[in-house]
Amino acid sequence: MNQLSSPGTRHWRRSATVMGRLLPAVTIAVAVAGTAAASGAAHARNSTPGSAAVAAAPGSARSLAAARTASSTCIAGNGLQPPNPGSSASLKGVAVVSSSRAFAVGSYISGGEKTLAEHWNGSSWTVVPSPSPGIVFNDPHSVLNGVAATSSRNAWAAGSYTDQTGQFQALILHWNGTTWKQQASAPIPFAESTQLFGVTVASTSNAWAVGSTIHNRIGVRAVIEHWNGTTWKLMRTPKLAGAGAELLGVTAVSSRNVWAVGHYWHSGGISHTLIEHWNGTAWRHVTSPNPGGLAHDNLLRGVTALSGRNAWAVGDYDAGEKAGATVSKTIILRWNGTAWKRITSPNPGWGSVTIPADILTGATAISPSNVWAVGSRNDENALEQTLVEHWNGSAWKSVRSPSPQRSSFLFGVDSTTASNIWAVGNTSAIDGPSLPLAVHCG
């Protein structure tokens, strides 16, 4: 498969999805051409790299500040964009350690699909070698869907690769401060195909990775793996009678407080929101709202948390059809220590747009009054633009964000402070290659 894979794609169930979510046919064509990329920043219709960013040293602190003053809260100016090491590339996840250290991961095309790891050093993004073990004849596949870090010497990335039979297998890489090295993932009995979509790390001896696997006896099931400082172990997940499930995002507040989100479905194939919680002893299923109703798909793609009483989950739900295509709206849920409740969220694509589609794929929380979510929306021509939304303590608002080329997506977002927020994805011209995209907010 000589194209960029969308993170969370359920290859055994649907083609052309983003985080398990079926997208309009236009996305399929764009992705195959290497022109579409998912991103999680705000709208870029009215935001382009400012001239001040060009005048300042590329990627410098001065250029960041100048570009922000000249344009908007989120910028993607000259000197900020990650290199493209192949014919096309996309970034799927980001982990921010400090103003001078961030990790971004994804994949690029060059004789097949290969893992992509890029590092921010405070002034520019640089490609760093990473293992790509996938082998399928002359068309290998290896992709990284998520990354998490506690320091510049301890980062984990998770994704998948194809084995010699063409099946997907879990891929886990570790950064030790010098190199990215592949680590053995947990064996899964009777598994035919396994993919990891999210990863979180609490310490050098505590990390979690989530995804899904095809079990040759019971179908598609959610997967949770745990790093104990020595090895990755398969964890028991809650049983959902007669249901298939996959987990797309995970976050750890502490060793006894971890959240994972995704979706599950029964024989009818309609997806419902799925939230699971680790209490230090076992994983439990926690009830969550389905804003689209049980007759329509509802999916959660990202999760972030500040404490045992403050967590957020984001995603989207099917809102019917328009112009013959399925349209979607954003989902934002908040955990208050007792229950998950839906919070009203903007859907800026729902104006005069012919085929509206607002999707949130990632979130990051800085404080109770400063939370960010990213994804994509359709513009008036049914082309994807970056979407960024911000919680100010009382309401969610859309934030202007750049879409450098005609089609732009954001997949992942992370932060350390209110002035140091990175979102990543890709951007492309209609008939051009997909290019890595990094957006800085603050």
Buried (B, 14 or more C-beta within 10 A) or exposed (E): BBBBBBBBBBBBBEEBBBBBBBBBEBBBEBBBBBBBBBBBBBBBBEBBBBBBBBEBBBBBEEBBBBBBEBBBBBBBBBBBBBBBBBEBBBBBBBBBBEBEBBBBBBBBBEEBBBBBBBBBEEBBBEBBEBBBBBBBEEBBBBBBBBBBBBEBEBBBBBBBBBBEEBBBBBBBBBBEEEEBEBBEBBEBEEBBBBBBBBBBBBEEEBBBBBBBBBBEEEBBBBBBBBBEEEEBEBBEBBEBEEBBBBBBBBBBBBEEBBBBBBBBBBEEEBBBBBBBBBEEEEBEBBEBBBBBEEEBBBBBBBBBBBEEEBBBBBBBBBBEEBEEBBBBBBBBBBBEEEEBEBBEBBBBBBEEBEBBBBBBBBBBBBEEEBBBBBBBBBBBEBBBBBBBBBBEEEEBEBBBBBBBBBBBBBBBBBBBEEBBBBBBBBBBBEEBBBBBBBBBBB
